Amino acid sequence: MIWSQFALAQSIVATGRFENFSFEFLAKNPIDLQTECINFAVKQRIAHIDDIYVSFNGNKRLHLHNSDGVWHYPKHFCAELFQTAQTIDITPPSPSEFKEVEAIVRYGDFKFVGSHEAEVFNDCINQLESSQINELDYIRARLVGSRWVTLRNNDGWWRGAQRICTLIDQTLFAKKNHRSPSIVAND
């Protein structure tokens, strides 16, 4: 008996948005995901987009951007979801330990929480987007019980909740990035 690579694949829950069109797809495999996506996009008359925000199975939200222009038709941007779901690890994150991050962003106090880093990251994005915070050059953040860390961008602004939360995530959870902001640890 011949098994396709999708026969044993885990189911996929994809949540996110195409530009401003929110979606949630429940699919058996990447091919089913692509079909669900196309049906949704055709029904909603979505076309000509260059930004997709998606979280697969509760993992950290990704930002897919077409830097060459726009994806003109549902078959094109849904193919991006299909390809991404095939190439990344979409295994749901395992709850490790409840994490709580405090942040001072634009003179507002925020608390991002979750049972793993992905939930904290996605909570950060949801709260900042809901607060319509789009650009910053200064952030203070910490894991509850730890020292405050100050991030400053002396070259301009960090734009978008995705970028801001990525900086917080990389700083607090010790992930290395290629170009780090000016980081100052405070008591």
N, C-alpha and C positions, 0 to 999 in steps of 0.2 A: 504494500500500500504506500502511495506517495503522499507526503504531507506538505502542504504549502507552508511558507514561513508565517502565514497569518492564522493557520489552524490552531496553533497553541498560543497565539498572542493574547495578552491581557486586554480587558476592555479599557476603553478610553473615555474619560470625562474631560472635555475641553471647555473651559470658560474664558471669556474675554470679550474683546470688541474689535470690530473693523471700523476704524475711525471712531464714530460715535454710535455705531450700531452694536449693542450688546448681544452676546450669544452664549448658549450653553448647549453643547452637543454631547450626546451619549452614544458611543459607537462601540461595535464589537472589535474593530481593528482599524488600521489606517485607511483602508479602502472605504469602509463604511463611514468613517469620519469625513472623507472627501465628498462622498455622496450626500451626507447630511448637510455639509457646508454649502454645496452647490444648490441644493433644494432651498435652504434658508435664504441664501443670497439672491436667488432668482425671485423668490416670493417677496423679499424686502426691496427688490430693485437696487441692489448695491452694486456699484461699479466704480471704476476709476479711483482706487484707493492706493495709498503708499505706506500706511501704517496698520499693523496687526498687533494686538496685545493679547497674549494667550497663556494660560496656565494649564498644563496637562496633569491630571490626577492629583491636584493639590500641590504640585511643585511650584517653584518660584516663577512668577510671571515673566514671560519673554516679550521682547519688543522686536518684531520683524519689520524691517523697513526696506522698501525698494528704493535704493539710492539712484537707480537709473531712470526713475520717472514714476509711473504708476502701473499697478496691475489693472488692466482694463476690464477684464471679465471675471466672473466667479470661478471659471475653470482655472484661471491663472492664480488667483490668491488662495483658492482652496487647495491647489497643488502645493503651495508653500506650507500649508498646515500638514498635508499628507507627508511631504518630504521631511519636515521637522519632526513629526511624530515617529517617523521611521529611523531617524538618525540620532536622536537623543535618548537618554534613559528616562522613560516615563513611569518608572516604578514609583508608586506613591511613597513619599517620605515617611520614615518610621518616627512615631512620637518618641522623643528622647527625654527631654526634661522641659518643663514649662519655662518659657523664656519671656522676659519682660524688658522692654527697652523704653527708656524715657528720652525725650528729645525736646529741645527748645528750637523751634523753627519759626522765623518771622515773628518773634515776640509771643508766640503761642506755645503752650505746653502740650505735648502729645505723649501718649503711652501706646506702644505697639506690643501686642501679645500673641503668643502661640505656643503650641506644644512642640514645635521644631522651628528651625530657622526660616523655612519656606513660609510658614504661616505668619511669622513676624514680618517678613519682607512684604508679603501680599497685603497684610493689614496696614503697613506703612503706606503703600501705594494707594489703597482705598481711602485712608484718612486724608492724605495730602491732596488727592484729586477731589474729594468731597469738600475740602476747605479751599479749593481753587488756588493752591500755592503752586505757582508755575516756575518761579526762578528765585534763586538764593545765592548768596556768596558767603554765608556764615551759618554754621550748624553746631549745636552742642548736643551730644548724645552720650548715653551710657547704658550698659546692662545694669538693671537694678542691683544695687549692692556693690557696684564697681565705681571706679573713678570716672569723672566726666572727661570727654574728649572733645576738643574744639576743632572744627574743620573750617578753614578759610580759603576762599578762592580769590587771590589777589589779581588774577588775570581777567576776571569777568564774572559771569553768572553760570551756575549750574542750572540747566533748564529741564523741566519736566519731573514729575513724581518718580518715574522709572529711574532716572539718573540719580536723583537725590537719595532715594532709598537704596540704590546700589552702593553709593558711597558709604552710607550708614552701615549697611550689611558688610561690606568689605572691611571697614574699619573695626567694627565691633566683633566680628567673627573671624578676624585675622586672616582674611583671604588677600593674597597679593594681587595688585593690579599693575598694569604697565606704567601708568602715569598717576602718581598719587598726589592728592591735594596737600597743602600745607597742613600738617597735623600737629596739634599741641595737646599734650596730656595735662589735665588740671586736677587739683585735689577736690 
